[in-house]
Amino acid sequence: MKTHIRFLKRNKNDLNGNLRLDCSVNGIRFRKYFNISINEKIWNKNRERVKSNYSNAFEINKRLEFITITIQKIYYELLNNDIPISVSVLSEKFDEKINGVSRKTSFFDFTNEFIENSKTSKSKGTINGYRCAIKSLKEFERKFRRRLDWNNFDHKFYTDYQSFQYNIKGNSQNLFGKRISQIKAILNNATKLGLNKYLIFKEYKVLKTKSKKEYLNEEEIQLLWDLDLSDKKRLERVRDIFLVCCYTGVRFSEYKNLKKENIELGINGKSINYYSKKTKKYVHTICNDITFDLLKKYRFNLPHISGQKYNEYIKEVCELAGIDIIITVHTYKSGKAIKYEKQKFKLIASHTARRSFVTNLYKRNVSISQIMVCTGHTKESTLINYIQATSIESIDLIHQTLKKSG
C-alpha cells in the first residue's frame, strides 16, 4: 500500500492550501481531505510534513503521522479478515478511526463504485445491464414514493417491484427475473464488503420462463446463400456476415475477430481459433468452405455495421429470400402468457445465427460437448437454451438414432 500526504491549492496564485491523504492499493485509489489548512511556505514537499521551524509543526506532524499509521492499520485489518478492499470501505473505516464517526454508505452511492469496479472483469453488456437495473430502481422510487436503501430490500420490495415491472412497465417475467438477478449481484457484493447486513434479498426468486425463439434450418440458410443481392450491396454485406455467424456460431459482437491468421487446417477440414472478449478465452470452431470463401471475399476483414442496422437489414434479406411463413409466438407480458402471429422474417435478429448454428448441429446428432467446444460455453445448461428444435424434429432425431443402433 502506497501512502502520501499531498498539499493542494484551489488556484495557482493561492498562498494557502489543504492537506490530503492519497493511498493506492491494487489499482484502487483512495483520497481523503482532512481539516488542515496551511501556508505553502511551511510545507516540505519531499518529507510530506510541515517544516520544523513553524510554531505548530510538532502537533500537525504528529497528527499526520497518526493518520498515515491509521490508514495502514485499516488496510492490514481488512487484509487479515479477508474483506475485499474498496473506496467505500476504506472511507467508512477511516471516518470511524479518525473522527469517531460511522459514515454510512448509501445503496445508490455504492452502485456507482460497483459499476466502476465491474468494468475490469465484466463485459460491456453486463455493465449496461447493471445500469438499466439501477435506473429502474430509481424510477421505482419515484413511482412508489419510497426511498431505497439497504434495509428496504425486503419481501415487500420484491412484490412491489414485481408489480412495478409487470403492471407499470409491462415487462415480461424474464426481464423481471433478469433485473432481480442484477440487483442480487450488487447486494451480494456489498454484503461481502461489509456495507450491507440485511440478507432477505438472498431469498429473492429469479423468475425465468423458457420461451421458444426462432432459428433458421439448413434449407432456409441455403435460401439466403442462393439469394442474388449483387445489386443491393448493403444487404449483401449483412447477408454474408449473417451466414458466417450461422456456419461458425460466432457472436455478432465478435465476427470481426475472424482473421486469416486464425484459420488452421486439420485432418478433416479447417477450423478458426479466435479470442472471445466476452469469455476472455480462445474459442475453436469449424470453418467450412462457404465460410472460408466469404472471409476470402472480404480479404479476411468482414465489414463493420452497427447492431441496429444489422438487425434491420437482416429482416429485409430474409423477406427477399421468402422466409415468410406465419409463426405463432408464445411469450409473456406483464407476467402473463400471451401468443400472437408474425411472419418469420420479422423475428430474425443477430443472435438468430448463433442459435441456428447450435440447433442445426444438434439436429445432425453432433454431441452437446462437441458443440460446446465450437461455441465456447462452459455450462451444458446454457447451451441447451440455444437448441430450438421442435418436438416433431426431436422425435425424428430419436427415430434416426434408433435406426442406426438397430
Beta strands, then each sheet from edge to edge (+ up, - down):
strand 1: 2-8
strand 2: 16-25
strand 3: 28-39
strand 4: 43-44
strand 5: 49-50
strand 6: 263-265
strand 7: 270-276
strand 8: 281-287
strand 9: 326-333
strand 10: 336-343
sheet 1: 1+ 2- 3+
sheet 2: 4+ 5-
sheet 3: 6+ 7- 8+
sheet 4: 9+ 10-
end
